[in-house]
C-alpha cells in the first residue's frame, strides 16, 4: 500500500503541474489589464467635455478585457508566440504625430504592446496601449491551423488593431486619443508560411505519444519491481520523462520562433497596406495636471488615413501616407463699428480639414534601419478670410470685419525628418529621429528630436 501511495503521487504530478502553470503565468495577463485600467481611469475627468469620451474609452476597455477570459485556456494549450515582420508604432501615436517617423512602417502585431514616446528632456508618462482583440479571441491558440484555414476576410479582420494613449505636449496640454487600424494587403504573412511549420506539429505529437508510453512503462516497472535498489533510478527516470512532457510546448514554440526569425530576416520589407481611423482630444491643464478646457484647431479632431509600403530589393523600403483630419478651426478677429470707429475682439469656429501626405525611404534590414522622409500638410480652407466667411456673418447695423486682423492657427507645410530604429530584441524596438519643420517659403522654423520605445508584452 505504501508503494501505491508514493507512485500515485508521481502519477498526479503532471496533472498538478499542468493545472498550476496557467494560474501562475496568468499573472502577466492581470498586469496587462491593470495597466489598461490605470490608463483609462487616469484620463477620465469630471469635466463636461470629458464625459463625452467616457463611453468610447469604456468600449475600448471591454475589448481589451475580453481577452482575460481566454488567458488560462491559451496558456494551458501552450500557445505560440505570434510573429510580425516588425514592431510598428501604435496607431494613436501615429495620429498624434509623436513618433520619430511620421510615415511609419505597416505591420499587424499579434500580442499586447505598450509604447512610450518623448520629445524633450522631461520623461513624461506618454503611453499608448495596443492590442488585436479579434486575434486574441478567436485565433491565439496552440497552433496556427485555425488561422491558416480561415477565410481571407477573417484573416483581415484578425488584424484589427485597437489602441488608446495619452501624451503631454510642450504647452503642458494633455492629449488623449484612440485609434483603430486594419490591414488590407499583406504580401508576406509569417503565420501563412505553411512550409515553415508543416512538420512541427507531427514531430512534437509523435514525441508526446512516445513519452507518454515511456512514462506508463516506467510507472508500471516502478510499481511491480521487487528490487529496492532500482527504485531511486526509476523515480529519476519518471521525473525526467515528466519534465520532458511539460517542456514540449515551450520547445515547440522555440522551434517555430526560430524558423519565423529566418522568415522575417528574408522578408522584412514585404509590401503591405493599412487603413486607420481615430480621434484625439486636447485639454488645457492646471498646475496639478487637472483637465480644464478643450482646445480646438488641429489639436482636437477625427482622422482617417491610408498607409502602405513597398519593398525595393533586399535593403530598401519605400513607405507612403495620406491622411485627412477633420477639426474645428478657431478664428480671432476684430469687428469695427463704422459709426463710432470702435473695434472689439470677436471669435468664430469654422469646420476645416487638414490633408497630410508624404514619402519615407528606409535602408537596412530586420534588426535596424535608417530613414529619411518628407511630409507635406495643407488646410482645406486656404486662408483665414475664407474660413471666416464660412463661419461668421457680419451683424447688420454698421459693422464690418477688420480683415487684416483675422488670425488662425498657422500650419507649416513642409517637414523633413531623418532617423532610424533598432530592434533590440524580439519584443523591444527603439525608434529615434530628428524633425525639421519649414514654412511655405522653406524658412527653417523648428528642430525637434523624437524618440520612442515599443515593447511587446510576451
C-alpha positions as CSV (number, residue, x, y, z in Angstrom):
1,X,0.0,0.0,0.0
2,X,2.8,2.4,0.7
3,X,4.3,1.8,-2.7
4,X,0.9,2.6,-4.3
5,X,0.6,5.9,-2.4
6,X,4.1,7.0,-3.4
7,X,3.6,6.1,-7.1
8,X,0.2,7.8,-7.2
9,X,1.9,11.0,-6.3
10,X,4.0,10.6,-9.3
11,X,1.0,9.9,-11.5
12,X,-0.7,13.0,-10.2
13,X,2.3,15.2,-10.6
14,X,2.0,16.1,-14.3
15,X,-1.7,17.0,-13.9
16,X,-0.9,19.1,-10.9
17,X,1.8,21.0,-12.8
18,X,-0.4,21.4,-15.8
19,X,-3.2,22.9,-13.6
20,X,-0.9,25.2,-11.7
21,X,1.1,26.5,-14.6
22,X,-1.7,28.6,-16.2
23,X,-2.7,30.1,-12.9
24,X,0.8,31.5,-12.2
25,X,1.5,32.5,-15.8
26,X,-1.8,34.4,-15.9
27,X,-0.4,37.0,-13.5
28,X,1.1,38.8,-16.5
29,X,-2.3,39.0,-18.1
30,X,-3.6,40.5,-14.9
31,X,-0.8,43.0,-15.0
32,X,-1.7,43.9,-18.6
33,X,-5.2,44.9,-17.7
34,X,-4.3,46.6,-14.5
35,X,-2.2,48.9,-16.8
36,X,-5.2,49.4,-19.0
37,X,-7.4,50.3,-16.0
38,X,-4.8,52.8,-14.7
39,X,-4.5,54.5,-18.1
40,X,-8.3,54.7,-18.7
41,X,-9.1,55.9,-15.2
42,X,-6.3,58.5,-15.3
43,X,-7.8,60.2,-18.3
44,X,-11.5,60.2,-17.2
45,X,-12.3,63.6,-15.6
46,X,-15.4,65.2,-14.3
47,X,-15.4,68.0,-16.9
48,X,-18.4,68.1,-19.2
49,X,-16.3,67.6,-22.3
50,X,-14.5,64.5,-20.9
51,X,-17.8,62.8,-20.2
52,X,-18.4,62.6,-23.9
53,X,-15.4,60.3,-24.3
54,X,-16.1,58.1,-21.3
55,X,-18.4,55.7,-23.3
56,X,-15.8,55.4,-26.1
57,X,-13.0,54.6,-23.6
58,X,-15.2,52.1,-21.8
59,X,-15.9,50.3,-25.1
60,X,-12.2,50.0,-25.8
61,X,-11.5,48.7,-22.4
62,X,-14.1,46.0,-22.8
63,X,-12.3,44.9,-26.0
64,X,-9.1,44.7,-24.1
65,X,-10.6,43.0,-21.0
66,X,-12.4,40.3,-23.1
67,X,-9.0,38.7,-23.7
68,X,-8.7,37.8,-20.0
69,X,-11.4,35.1,-20.4
70,X,-9.1,33.2,-22.8
71,X,-5.8,33.6,-20.9
72,X,-5.9,30.4,-19.0
73,X,-7.1,28.3,-21.9
74,X,-4.4,29.6,-24.2
75,X,-1.7,29.1,-21.6
76,X,-2.8,25.6,-20.8
77,X,-2.7,24.8,-24.6
78,X,0.9,26.2,-24.7
79,X,0.1,28.9,-27.2
80,X,2.6,30.0,-29.8
81,X,4.2,33.4,-29.6
82,X,2.8,35.2,-32.7
83,X,5.1,36.6,-35.3
84,X,5.4,40.0,-37.0
85,X,7.7,41.4,-39.6
86,X,8.4,44.5,-37.5
87,X,7.0,46.2,-34.3
88,X,5.1,49.2,-35.6
89,X,4.1,52.4,-33.9
90,X,0.7,52.5,-32.2
91,X,-1.9,54.0,-34.5
92,X,-2.9,56.5,-31.8
93,X,0.7,57.8,-31.6
94,X,0.9,57.8,-35.4
95,X,-2.2,60.0,-35.5
96,X,-0.9,62.4,-32.8
97,X,2.4,62.8,-34.7
98,X,4.6,61.9,-31.7
99,X,6.5,59.1,-33.4
100,X,10.1,59.7,-34.7
101,X,8.9,58.9,-38.2
102,X,5.5,60.3,-39.2
103,X,5.3,57.9,-42.1
104,X,5.6,54.6,-40.3
105,X,6.0,51.0,-41.5
106,X,2.8,48.9,-41.6
107,X,2.7,45.7,-39.7
108,X,0.0,44.0,-37.6
109,X,1.1,42.8,-34.2
110,X,-0.2,39.6,-32.6
111,X,0.2,40.5,-29.0
112,X,-0.3,43.2,-26.4
113,X,2.0,46.2,-26.8
114,X,3.0,49.3,-24.9
115,X,4.6,52.4,-26.5
116,X,6.5,55.2,-24.7
117,X,7.2,58.4,-26.5
118,X,9.1,61.5,-25.5
119,X,10.2,64.7,-27.3
120,X,12.1,66.6,-24.6
121,X,14.3,66.1,-21.5
122,X,11.1,65.7,-19.4
123,X,10.3,62.0,-19.1
124,X,6.6,62.4,-19.2
125,X,4.5,59.3,-19.0
126,X,3.4,59.4,-22.7
127,X,2.0,55.9,-23.1
128,X,-0.1,54.0,-25.6
129,X,-1.6,50.6,-25.2
130,X,-2.3,48.4,-28.2
131,X,-3.9,45.1,-28.9
132,X,-5.7,43.0,-31.5
133,X,-8.9,41.7,-29.9
134,X,-10.2,39.6,-32.8
135,X,-6.9,37.7,-32.9
136,X,-6.9,37.1,-29.2
137,X,-10.5,35.9,-29.1
138,X,-10.5,33.5,-32.0
139,X,-7.0,32.6,-33.3
140,X,-4.5,32.9,-30.5
141,X,-4.3,29.1,-29.8
142,X,-1.9,26.2,-29.5
143,X,-1.2,26.1,-33.2
144,X,-1.8,28.2,-36.3
145,X,-4.1,25.7,-38.1
146,X,-7.3,27.6,-37.4
147,X,-5.8,30.9,-38.6
148,X,-4.4,29.2,-41.8
149,X,-7.8,27.7,-42.6
150,X,-9.6,31.0,-42.0
151,X,-11.0,32.9,-45.0
152,X,-9.2,35.9,-46.4
153,X,-11.9,38.2,-44.8
154,X,-11.4,36.7,-41.4
155,X,-7.7,37.0,-41.6
156,X,-8.1,40.7,-42.5
157,X,-10.5,41.0,-39.5
158,X,-8.0,39.3,-37.2
159,X,-5.5,42.2,-38.0
160,X,-8.0,44.7,-36.5
161,X,-5.9,46.8,-34.1
162,X,-7.2,48.9,-31.2
163,X,-5.0,51.4,-29.3
164,X,-5.5,54.1,-26.7
165,X,-3.0,56.6,-25.5
166,X,-2.1,59.9,-23.8
167,X,0.7,62.4,-24.2
168,X,1.6,65.8,-22.7
169,X,2.9,68.3,-25.3
170,X,5.3,71.2,-25.0
171,X,2.5,73.5,-23.8
172,X,1.6,71.1,-21.0
173,X,-1.7,70.2,-22.6
174,X,-2.9,66.7,-22.1
175,X,-3.7,64.9,-25.4
176,X,-5.9,61.8,-25.2
177,X,-6.9,59.6,-28.1
178,X,-7.9,56.3,-29.5
179,X,-7.5,54.7,-33.0
180,X,-8.3,51.5,-34.9
181,X,-6.3,50.1,-37.8
182,X,-6.8,47.1,-40.1
183,X,-4.6,45.5,-42.7
184,X,-5.9,45.3,-46.3
185,X,-2.9,43.9,-48.2
186,X,-0.1,41.8,-46.9
187,X,2.5,40.3,-49.3
188,X,4.0,38.1,-46.7
189,X,2.4,36.6,-43.5
190,X,4.7,34.5,-41.3
191,X,1.7,32.6,-40.0
192,X,0.7,31.6,-43.5
193,X,4.1,30.2,-44.5
194,X,2.9,26.7,-44.0
195,X,6.1,25.2,-45.3
196,X,7.8,26.5,-42.2
197,X,5.5,24.7,-39.8
198,X,4.1,21.6,-41.5
199,X,6.4,19.1,-39.8
200,X,6.5,20.8,-36.4
201,X,3.1,19.5,-35.2
202,X,3.6,16.0,-36.3
203,X,7.1,15.9,-34.8
204,X,6.0,17.0,-31.3
205,X,2.8,15.0,-31.4
206,X,4.8,11.8,-32.1
207,X,7.2,12.8,-29.3
208,X,4.4,13.3,-26.8
209,X,2.9,9.9,-27.7
210,X,6.3,8.2,-27.2
211,X,7.0,10.0,-23.9
212,X,3.5,9.1,-22.5
213,X,4.1,5.5,-23.5
214,X,7.5,5.5,-21.9
215,X,6.1,7.1,-18.7
216,X,3.5,4.4,-18.3
217,X,6.1,1.7,-18.7
218,X,8.4,3.3,-16.1
219,X,5.5,3.7,-13.7
220,X,4.4,0.1,-14.2
221,X,8.0,-1.1,-13.7
222,X,8.3,1.0,-10.5
223,X,5.0,-0.5,-9.2
224,X,6.0,-4.0,-9.9
225,X,9.7,-4.2,-9.1
226,X,10.8,-6.0,-6.0
227,X,14.4,-4.7,-6.2
228,X,14.5,-1.6,-3.9
229,X,17.9,-0.7,-5.4
230,X,16.3,0.0,-8.8
231,X,13.6,2.3,-7.4
232,X,15.7,5.6,-7.0
233,X,16.8,5.3,-10.6
234,X,13.3,4.5,-11.8
235,X,11.9,7.5,-9.9
236,X,14.6,9.8,-11.5
237,X,13.6,8.4,-15.0
238,X,9.9,9.1,-14.2
239,X,10.7,12.6,-13.1
240,X,12.8,13.3,-16.2
241,X,10.1,12.0,-18.5
242,X,7.5,14.2,-16.9
243,X,9.7,17.2,-17.3
244,X,10.2,16.4,-21.0
245,X,6.4,16.2,-21.4
246,X,5.9,19.6,-19.6
247,X,8.5,21.2,-21.9
248,X,7.1,20.0,-25.2
249,X,5.0,23.2,-25.7
250,X,7.9,25.6,-24.9
251,X,10.3,23.6,-27.1
252,X,7.7,23.6,-29.9
253,X,7.3,27.4,-29.5
254,X,11.0,28.0,-29.6
255,X,11.5,26.0,-32.8
256,X,8.7,27.9,-34.6
257,X,10.1,31.2,-33.4
258,X,13.5,30.2,-34.8
259,X,12.0,29.4,-38.2
260,X,9.9,32.6,-38.1
261,X,13.1,34.6,-37.4
262,X,14.6,33.4,-40.6
263,X,11.5,34.2,-42.4
264,X,11.4,37.8,-41.0
265,X,15.0,38.4,-42.0
266,X,14.3,37.4,-45.6
267,X,11.0,39.4,-45.8
268,X,11.4,42.4,-43.5
269,X,10.5,44.8,-46.4
270,X,7.5,42.9,-47.8
271,X,4.8,45.1,-49.2
272,X,1.7,46.0,-47.1
273,X,-1.3,48.3,-46.9
274,X,-3.3,49.5,-43.9
275,X,-6.2,51.9,-43.3
276,X,-6.9,53.5,-39.9
277,X,-9.3,55.9,-38.2
278,X,-9.1,57.7,-34.8
279,X,-9.9,60.6,-32.6
280,X,-7.8,62.8,-30.4
281,X,-8.8,65.3,-27.6
282,X,-6.5,68.0,-26.3
283,X,-7.2,69.6,-22.9
284,X,-5.6,72.5,-21.1
285,X,-4.3,71.5,-17.7
286,X,-3.6,73.3,-14.4
287,X,-0.5,73.1,-12.3
288,X,-1.5,69.7,-10.8
289,X,-2.5,68.2,-14.1
290,X,-6.3,68.6,-13.9
291,X,-8.1,68.9,-17.2
292,X,-9.7,72.3,-17.6
293,X,-10.9,73.1,-21.1
294,X,-10.9,71.6,-24.6
295,X,-8.5,73.1,-27.2
296,X,-9.7,73.4,-30.7
297,X,-7.8,73.7,-34.0
298,X,-5.9,70.6,-35.2
299,X,-5.2,69.5,-31.6
300,X,-8.7,68.0,-31.4
301,X,-10.5,66.1,-34.2
302,X,-11.0,63.0,-36.2
303,X,-8.5,61.4,-38.6
304,X,-8.7,58.8,-41.3
305,X,-5.6,57.6,-43.2
306,X,-4.1,55.1,-45.5
307,X,-0.5,53.9,-45.0
308,X,1.5,51.4,-47.1
309,X,4.9,50.4,-48.1
310,X,6.7,48.7,-51.0
311,X,9.9,46.7,-50.8
312,X,12.8,47.7,-53.1
313,X,15.3,44.9,-53.4
314,X,16.6,43.4,-50.1
315,X,17.7,46.6,-48.4
316,X,15.2,49.4,-49.2
317,X,11.7,50.1,-48.2
318,X,9.5,52.9,-49.6
319,X,6.5,54.0,-47.4
320,X,3.7,56.4,-48.2
321,X,0.9,58.1,-46.2
322,X,-2.2,60.0,-47.0
323,X,-4.3,61.3,-44.1
324,X,-7.4,63.6,-43.7
325,X,-8.1,65.2,-40.4
326,X,-11.4,66.9,-39.6
327,X,-11.5,69.6,-36.9
328,X,-12.9,72.9,-35.8
329,X,-10.7,75.9,-36.7
330,X,-10.8,78.7,-34.2
331,X,-10.6,82.2,-35.6
332,X,-9.9,85.5,-33.8
333,X,-10.6,88.9,-35.4
334,X,-11.7,92.5,-34.9
335,X,-15.1,94.0,-35.7
336,X,-15.3,97.7,-36.3
337,X,-18.4,99.9,-35.7
338,X,-18.3,102.2,-38.8
339,X,-20.2,104.9,-36.9
340,X,-18.1,105.1,-33.8
341,X,-14.9,103.6,-35.2
342,X,-14.8,101.4,-32.1
343,X,-13.2,98.0,-32.5
344,X,-13.7,94.9,-30.4
345,X,-12.5,91.3,-30.5
346,X,-14.6,88.5,-31.8
347,X,-14.1,84.7,-32.2
348,X,-15.6,82.2,-34.5
349,X,-15.3,78.5,-35.2
350,X,-15.2,77.0,-38.7
351,X,-15.1,73.4,-39.8
352,X,-11.8,72.7,-41.6
353,X,-9.8,69.8,-43.0
354,X,-6.1,69.1,-42.9
355,X,-4.6,67.0,-45.6
356,X,-1.3,65.2,-44.8
357,X,0.8,63.3,-47.3
358,X,4.4,62.1,-47.6
359,X,7.0,59.6,-48.5
360,X,9.6,57.7,-46.4
361,X,12.6,55.8,-47.6
362,X,14.3,53.2,-45.3
363,X,17.6,51.3,-45.7
364,X,18.6,48.4,-43.6
365,X,17.2,45.0,-42.5
366,X,15.2,43.2,-39.9
367,X,17.4,44.4,-36.9
368,X,18.0,48.1,-37.8
369,X,17.0,50.6,-40.4
370,X,17.8,54.3,-41.2
371,X,15.2,56.6,-42.9
372,X,14.7,59.9,-44.5
373,X,11.2,61.3,-45.1
374,X,9.3,64.3,-46.4
375,X,5.8,65.3,-45.1
376,X,3.5,67.9,-46.6
377,X,0.4,69.4,-44.9
378,X,-2.3,71.6,-46.3
379,X,-5.5,73.0,-45.0
380,X,-8.8,72.5,-46.9
381,X,-9.7,76.2,-46.3
382,X,-6.7,78.0,-47.8
383,X,-7.0,81.4,-46.0
384,X,-8.4,82.7,-42.7
385,X,-10.7,85.0,-44.6
386,X,-12.2,82.0,-46.5
387,X,-12.7,80.2,-43.2
388,X,-14.3,83.3,-41.6
389,X,-16.7,83.6,-44.5
390,X,-17.8,80.0,-43.9
391,X,-18.3,80.5,-40.1
392,X,-19.4,84.1,-39.4
393,X,-22.0,86.5,-40.7
394,X,-21.4,90.2,-40.1
395,X,-24.2,91.7,-38.0
396,X,-26.4,94.4,-39.5
397,X,-26.2,98.0,-38.4
398,X,-22.9,99.5,-39.5
399,X,-20.4,96.8,-38.6
400,X,-17.5,95.4,-40.7
401,X,-14.7,93.0,-40.2
402,X,-11.1,94.3,-40.0
403,X,-9.7,91.8,-42.5
404,X,-6.1,92.4,-41.6
405,X,-6.8,91.3,-38.0
406,X,-8.2,87.8,-38.9
407,X,-5.9,85.2,-37.3
408,X,-5.9,81.4,-37.2
409,X,-3.5,78.6,-36.2
410,X,-0.7,78.5,-38.7
411,X,0.3,75.1,-40.1
412,X,3.8,75.0,-41.6
413,X,3.5,72.7,-44.6
414,X,6.9,71.2,-45.0
415,X,8.6,68.7,-42.6
416,X,11.8,66.9,-43.3
417,X,12.9,64.1,-40.9
418,X,15.7,61.5,-40.6
419,X,16.5,58.8,-38.1
420,X,16.2,55.1,-37.6
421,X,15.2,52.2,-35.5
422,X,16.9,49.3,-33.7
423,X,15.1,46.1,-32.8
424,X,16.9,45.4,-29.5
425,X,15.2,42.0,-29.1
426,X,12.3,40.1,-30.5
427,X,10.0,42.1,-28.2
428,X,11.6,45.6,-28.0
429,X,12.3,48.2,-30.6
430,X,13.9,51.6,-30.2
431,X,12.9,54.4,-32.6
432,X,14.7,57.7,-32.9
433,X,14.6,60.7,-35.3
434,X,15.2,64.4,-35.9
435,X,12.4,66.5,-37.3
436,X,12.9,69.8,-39.2
437,X,9.9,72.0,-40.0
438,X,9.9,74.7,-42.7
439,X,7.2,77.2,-43.7
440,X,5.7,77.7,-47.1
441,X,8.8,79.7,-48.2
442,X,11.2,77.0,-46.9
443,X,12.3,79.2,-44.0
444,X,13.5,77.0,-41.1
445,X,11.1,77.0,-38.1
446,X,11.8,74.2,-35.6
447,X,14.1,71.3,-35.0
448,X,12.8,68.6,-32.7
449,X,14.5,65.3,-31.6
450,X,11.9,62.5,-31.0
451,X,12.4,59.0,-29.5
452,X,10.1,56.2,-28.6
453,X,10.3,52.6,-27.2
454,X,7.8,49.9,-28.1
455,X,7.6,46.7,-26.0
456,X,5.6,43.6,-26.9
457,X,4.1,42.1,-23.7
458,X,5.0,38.4,-24.1
